[in-house]
Amino acid sequence: MKPFISTSTYGFLNYVLALTLMSSPWLFGFYHVGGASFFLQLVFGWLQLLMAIFGRHQFGFVKAFPVSMHCFIDVVGGSFLMVSPFLYDYSSHVFLPQLLLGGLVFFLGVFTKTSPLIDEPQHVFRDGLIEHISDVDEPMIH
């Protein structure tokens, strides 16, 4: 299957997901549970926000972090977020927000253009050297 989510849509949704993850204990009413259910949402939300700010996409401010690496981290982090209620044994209190938000992060990481999981990498051969084409729609100046 070909990736169908553009990097600009991905960049925008990263900010939305980061804010949703950070506020999910209060949005979904499980802040009183505490422990891993509270802590993992906040940490992963902050990680998403930092990666979005430093990402090489249209909404990134610093443009230092490749989108392909961000997608890979999203797949690993989203998978971990989906299994965390069962891994840390708080699924009897809350599991649906982690399952849905983790699944959404996983889905975005897999189906975004330039994702290393289903999109083939593009390389350019110049003077016998291999250069990777930038993740941004605009070419980067070296």
C-alpha positions in Angstrom: 0.0 0.0 0.0 1.3 3.4 -0.9 1.5 6.2 1.8 -1.2 8.8 1.3 -0.7 11.3 4.2 1.3 14.3 3.1 4.1 15.6 5.2 2.3 18.9 5.7 -0.8 17.1 7.0 1.4 15.0 9.2 3.1 18.1 10.6 -0.2 19.7 11.5 -1.6 16.5 13.0 1.6 16.1 15.2 0.7 19.3 17.0 -2.9 18.2 17.5 -1.8 14.8 18.7 0.8 16.3 21.1 -1.7 18.6 22.7 -4.4 15.8 22.9 -1.9 13.4 24.5 -0.7 15.9 27.0 -4.3 16.8 28.0 -5.8 13.4 27.7 -5.8 12.5 31.5 -8.1 15.5 32.0 -10.0 15.2 28.7 -10.9 11.6 29.3 -11.1 11.8 33.1 -8.5 9.4 34.2 -6.1 11.8 35.9 -7.1 10.3 39.3 -5.7 6.9 38.3 -2.1 8.3 38.3 1.0 6.2 37.7 1.9 5.0 34.2 -1.5 5.9 32.8 -0.9 9.5 33.6 2.8 9.7 33.1 3.1 8.0 29.7 0.5 10.3 28.1 2.4 13.4 29.3 5.8 12.1 28.3 4.8 10.9 24.9 2.8 14.1 24.3 5.9 16.2 25.0 8.0 14.0 22.8 5.5 14.5 20.0 5.6 18.2 20.5 9.4 18.4 20.5 9.6 16.3 17.4 7.0 18.4 15.6 8.8 21.6 16.4 12.2 20.2 15.2 10.7 18.3 12.3 11.6 18.8 8.6 8.1 19.5 7.5 6.1 22.6 6.6 5.0 23.2 10.2 8.4 22.5 11.8 10.2 25.5 13.2 13.8 24.3 13.4 13.8 21.7 10.6 16.5 19.5 12.1 14.7 16.2 12.5 13.9 14.0 9.4 10.3 13.1 9.0 11.2 9.5 8.2 12.9 9.2 11.6 9.8 10.8 13.2 7.6 8.3 11.5 9.7 5.4 12.8 9.5 6.7 16.4 5.8 7.2 16.0 5.3 3.5 15.0 7.4 2.3 18.0 5.9 4.8 20.4 2.3 4.3 19.2 2.7 0.5 19.5 4.0 1.0 23.1 1.2 3.3 23.9 -1.4 0.8 22.7 0.0 -2.1 24.8 0.9 0.0 27.9 -2.5 -0.5 29.7 -2.0 -4.2 29.6 1.8 -4.1 30.1 1.5 -1.9 33.3 -1.7 -3.5 34.4 -4.0 -0.5 34.6 -6.4 -1.7 31.8 -9.1 -2.3 34.4 -9.2 1.5 35.1 -8.5 3.0 31.6 -7.3 1.6 28.3 -9.4 3.1 25.5 -7.7 6.5 25.2 -4.3 4.9 25.1 -5.5 2.4 22.5 -7.1 5.0 20.2 -4.4 7.6 20.5 -1.6 5.1 20.2 -3.3 3.6 17.2 -3.6 7.0 15.6 0.1 7.7 16.2 1.0 4.3 14.7 -1.3 4.9 11.7 0.2 8.3 11.0 3.8 6.8 11.3 3.1 4.1 8.8 1.0 5.9 6.1 2.9 9.2 5.9 4.9 9.9 2.8 8.6 9.4 3.4 7.8 6.8 6.1 10.6 4.3 6.1 8.2 1.4 6.7 6.3 1.4 3.4 7.8 4.1 1.2 10.9 3.2 -0.7 13.9 5.5 0.0 15.0 7.7 -2.8 18.7 8.3 -3.3 20.6 10.4 -5.8 24.0 9.4 -7.1 26.3 12.4 -7.6 30.1 12.1 -8.2 30.1 8.5 -6.9 28.4 9.5 -3.6 24.9 8.6 -2.4 22.8 11.6 -1.1 19.4 11.1 0.4 16.7 13.4 -0.9 15.3 15.7 1.7 12.1 14.9 3.5 10.7 18.4 2.8 9.1 19.2 -0.5 11.6 22.0 -1.0 15.3 21.0 -1.5 17.6 21.7 1.3 20.6 24.0 0.7 23.9 22.4 1.8 
